[in-house]
Amino acid sequence: MLCRDAAGRRREARVTITDHQRVAVIVPAGEAMVLDPLAVGRMRAALRDAVIAAAARNA
């Protein structure tokens, strides 16, 4: 998902599932992720999708 860093530059964050069925949010090293309200909604959806996928793998 697209986001911005604290300086306002475009960055990308990824939501993924680890080998141990945990959800990981990956952001550029040393960066802060700044989200506007729309991006917060996208992050929420990405986290929800990852949790559902992790649960399906455990089923």
N, C-alpha and C positions, 0 to 999 in steps of 0.2 A: 504494500500500500504506500502511496505517496504521502510524504509529510514534509515538514521543514525543520531545520535545526534552529538553535537559539539565535543565530545571525540571520535567519530568514532564507537560507539557501535550500533548494530542493534536495531532499534525501528520500531514501526508501527504507521502509521497515518491512520485515517478513514475519509472518506467524506460521509456525510449523510444529510438528509433533516429533518429540525425541524418540530414541530407541526404547526408552523406558515408559512410553505412553504419557509423557508430560508435554505441556504446551510451552513452547519457547518463542519469545519475541526477539528478533534479531535486528539490531540497529547498527549504524556505522560506529566503529570503535571510537570511544571518547566523545561521542556526540549525545546531545539531549534531543529528544523527540518532542516537537511542539505540534499540537493538534488543534485545528479549529473544530467547531461543533460538528460539521459534516464528517471530518476525519475521525472524530471520536465514535460516531455511529458506525463508520466502516471498521474501525478497530474492534468495536463490540461484536460486529457480525463475524469478523475473521476469527476472533477468539471463540465465539459460539460454535462456528463451523469446525474449528480444530478440536474442541472438546467432544463434539458429536462424533467426529472421525476417530478420535482416540477411543471413545467408548465402543464404537463399532468394531474396532480391532480387538478389543478385549472380550467381545461377546462370543 
